[in-house]
Amino acid sequence: MLKGIGVNIDTRRLSGSIQRFEGELDFFRNVGFDYIEIPPAGLDVIVRGRIIEHRMRRLERLISLFDFKYTVHAPDVVNLKHKTNPWHYKVFEAVIEFARRIKAEIIVYHCGVVKHSLDLTEREQKKHEVKQLRNLAQKAQEYGITIGVENTVHSMDEVLEVVEAVNMPNVGITLDIGHLFIVANYRGLDFFSQLKKGLKKAVEIHVSDNFAESPYTYQDIPDVDLFRFVYGIGDLHLPIGEGEIPYTKVFRMIRESGFKGIVTLEINSMDRFKEEYANSLNLLRRTLMKPPRKNGRNSGGSRRKKVESVK
C-alpha cells in the first residue's frame, strides 16, 4: 500500500513568494493531496549554503497550519560529481537542515551529470559523488530522512550504480517516469525493463506525461517552455493522459512491484492545468491505491483508450 499521493510545487512558480506558496498549499489542501514536495530554492530560504533564519521561522509557522506530510526537492543544479565546487555539498547540507525543520521524509536529489570539461576523469567524478552522498546520507539518517536519487538524463542502470555504491539504508531512487520515457526513447532502451529495474529501489515515484521527444533531437527549437510546449518537446510535465506514456501498464507494474512509497504528481504549469489536479489525483487513487489484478492485460490502443482503460 502506498504511503500516499503527493504533488510538487514548482521552483519557478514560487519565485521566492511565501504568499504564493501559502496559496498553493491552500489549493492543494482543497484538492486532497497527502504530500507536498517543496523546493527550498523557490522560497529564497537558503543563501550561500545557509538557512535564512527569519524566513525559515515564517515558513515553519505557515506549514504548521496545514496537515500535509512533506518531501523536499533539492535545487536541480546540485551536482555532487563536481569535486571542484564545494558549494554543491554545502547547499545540500542546508537542504537537509530545511528538511529537518519541516519534518520531511525524503529529499530528492538529481543524480549528478559527468562534466567532461572538468580536469577530472569520469571515474573520479563518480567516486566523488558516491563519497559525498554517503556522508550526506549519514547526516540525513540522524533525522529519519531518506535521500531519493532521481534519474534525469540517466538510464536506471546508471542511477542504480550510484545508489548501490553508496550502500546506505536511507538512500534509494526517486523514479521519474517522464524522464525515463524520454531517455529510453532517445537511447533506444526498453522502457519497461528500465522501469522494472528502478522500481526495485524506488522510495518515491514522480508521474507526469510527455511525448518521449528529447530536446537533444530538436536543438533548433530554443529552450523556452512556450516553444517546447507547442512542439511537444522535452519533459513537459503534462497531466497523465495528455502525452503518450503507456500509463495503464506503468500503473500495473507499480502495483505488482509492491511499491510502498510516495507517488508525486509533477505538473509544473499551474496556469495551464489548474483544473486537472483533482482529476489526476482521483485517477492515481483509483489505479494505485488498489490491489494488483491477476493476469491483467494492458489495453493499449489510442491515447484516449489508454486513459479510459486506467479509469
Buried (B, 14 or more C-beta within 10 A) or exposed (E): EBBBBBBBBBBEBBEEBBEBBBEBBEBBBEBEBBBBBBBBBBBBBBEEBEBBEEBBEBBEEBBEEBEBBBBBBBBBEBBBBBBEBEEBBBBBBBBBBBBBBBEBBBBBBBBBBBBEEBEBEEEBBBBBBBBBBBBBBEBBBEBEBBBBBBBBBBBBEBBBBBBEBBEBEBBBBBBBBBBBBBBBBBEEBEBBEBBBBBBEBBBBBBBBBBBBBBBEEBEEBEEEBEEBBEEBBBBBBBBBBBBBBBBBBBBBBBBBBEBEBBBBBBBBBBEBBEEBBEBBBEBBBEBBEEEEEEEEEBEEEEBEEBBEBBE
